């Protein structure tokens, strides 16, 4: 399916939304290039003085500002001085964990899990998850995030919040083998009941926690269910180098090899982190039967002092998409995907010892099309193009910190900040306009959350939802 | 000189400015601890529901919100939900280089200098520097920066801009030995003429460029002048590991050893970057006769793919202060010291392989007292305390990305952003209020700068101000 931006004659019905005067980030059609290039960033371009016409939740056309201005419209946005980008996608998070932001600071991974996060999560109620999800969605909408892949507990409440606030999401109910068969069954039940919800904005995944908390048998059963029900799998794997080494010592196989031998790689799988992916894993990933993608959340890897980051250059060399993510705010301290975009570029340059690698254009490609493909929305999100849902953000570049503009991609990635997003649109609906949230009431969420926090963070009971022991 | 916060009887004259309802970051007096601890972050605390009273440009008292509210005042700020911090200090920048933001992307250091920056700087006029400085000051004030250490050309115009916009600055006229004796003389002339300017807000330094562009003889002469005139020295040294290795190969000495043998370390010296500082340099720095400090600007080191970062842990172990910096926007892409604060914490954790190192409290200590001492203002800036100039910022923590607050230091360093600074005050004068700049007109600066850019960035002439050849 190929669409081309072109002026269209004004139809009788007013457009739902017309945005005028912005510069638009445009992706060339994949089919317009003859060969695959890992440096897909080159396929981006910017169209100045453009107009975007939205009808029925979708982009009707990308045209000139002048042509768009002439169209009747129910709602208009004058976006001069702004850049329209596809909405950012948070490819791996635990949104409700914003309630724990700052609770477990400066700790090694094992203590972070065993001494704080998993004990606290044993107190978690559906109401905590709901409030956390509302706060998280508010934060993400304000940061220009239109879609997130969430992997957590009590996901029905997260799905309800997504429906209510207008975002798009890939949702999965997390489980450990320690929960017995019930964990997996609930994950499937959730995925089947809620997929396609919220007018199609909700997609679902099976969500085993990780190869170190889910047995091979359960992973194999999950892969079977994923194939039977055409569901993707979203899980943590090879999060860090220690996990890979422990896996080799215990099982004689890397986490990726375990995903391979349990059939998980024959499904469409979204792997969180992968900083422990080794060279020997690359041929395994390259021959995977399903669509494999990795989500990178570089801030947390630095904060946990992990020795490596996601090997993006190696993954791109075998055609694996790498989407951007923040992980949960209990480790990352924010859900700021814009920061993840900049950090991915910076950390990858330093890791590869190559300042020419992971340019701003490449970073934008990770943030848009690759992230969309990573969450299974390669045909839906990630591009501003006719026929696609209108999931986009308007970024104000008039601030002194983003001027002058010698290189627009560099300005966006390295100078602009998430706070420069003025307007966030999902499915044609404006969720934030001029920095004002239109679908969420943050003060009321915070009032109730504050009251609940003392009970939520109580750890005197000595219990935990799971033990970290890779 | 010791001051204690205490309620004071209202004097007859109204206060110039009263800020009420904020939480204030307070530093314990150095003398209140018996021993030096490298982990100086522990000396920070937060006083909630406070009031700050400003008279004659200085903090008159830090008291309760209630006591402050009862005082008559010419100007009031209701700062409930906000945190008052000492204004951030950019310990090493080339402010006017914002004009080149994004012009030299994804290049190795040598090409960045030789192919773009130094050719372009040969076109530089005083008017370009003036416009760049205005834009840079606007960006910094909006980012909560109250003071910057600038190292550039045509510094009289920068001093004029500092006087006009109300910031505080340590200014030095840069020179290379390739300019002959004149370069050094102009640097001295500037430093003597402008120090103490702008009601004392301007301090000055001698500013040789670096040991690889300034001869040992010129460094020795600079050290002599610094001692004779009681001026500090601000220069680049051991910027990266390559420079140190080339210095060893060419001169048999590291850049730090060259600073030692030329007498520069007997002056008060501010060393930019120092990512090439080796273990053998530590005893040299430890026995330096003057006050030695290092400015770290971690973003650029990642972007240039340098293999190391500033060795903060080693420097702290010998008592060297490490201030935060952004370098120029041509490499860093912004003057966002807040980002430098967060990145310093993240990068240092990863570099040291220790998640417990460089906590948020330590990062705040680097951002405040250590940065103040690094720019020679240890008795002036860096603390909100009675008798000190009122250089402070108010940070709004009501946004969803900074809630809830389990650990205020972590919220400030890892969740808040420079865009959360609502108000910036220097010497008691409000330079930004509720995100509105009060002393600079950005649109008029940008209009003129845009017209001048084509001439500024022209590189067809083949000239350059200097050649990078370490």
Interface residues (C-beta under 8 A of the other chain):
Chain A: X98 X99 X100 X101 X102 X103 X105 X106 X107 X108 X109 X135 X136 X138 X139 X142 X143 X299 X301 X302 X303 X304 X305 X306 X307 X329 X333 X334 X335 X336 X345 X346 X347 X349 X350 X352 X353 X354 X355 X356 X357 X359 X360 X399 X400 X401 X403 X404 X405 X406 X407 X410 X411 X414 X415 X417 X418 X419 X420 X442 X446 X449 X450 X453 X457
Chain B: X98 X99 X100 X101 X102 X103 X105 X106 X107 X108 X109 X135 X136 X138 X139 X142 X143 X299 X301 X302 X303 X304 X305 X306 X307 X329 X333 X334 X335 X336 X345 X346 X347 X349 X350 X352 X353 X354 X355 X356 X357 X359 X360 X399 X400 X401 X403 X404 X405 X406 X407 X410 X411 X414 X415 X417 X418 X419 X420 X442 X446 X449 X450 X453 X457
